[in-house]
Amino acid sequence: MKENYKKAPDILTNKDLDYLKDIFGWNHIAYKNEMEALNYIENDSVKDMINEATMVFEENMHNVLKIVKEEHNGK
């Protein structure tokens, strides 16, 4: 039987998971690259900026994991 929804069901589709995987991957690569770059940067203001960027990348990765975990646990 076909069901009609007034609102889309609150689930993650395979396509959603693919997007989340990509988002996590982009942020993970950027995070690793910035962490490695810190070993070669001597300018403190540039280091501070890179540290701020790594915190954003790390937060993005945690947000993706949180979304997947909530979906897995049924919110």
Residue pairs with C-beta under 8 A, 6 or more apart in sequence:
10 75
11 71
12 20
12 67
12 68
12 71
17 68
20 64
20 67
20 68
23 60
23 64
24 60
24 61
24 64
24 65
27 57
27 58
27 60
27 61
27 64
28 57
28 61
30 53
30 57
31 54
31 57
31 58
31 61
34 50
34 53
34 54
34 57
35 54
37 50
38 47
38 50
38 51
38 54
41 47
41 50
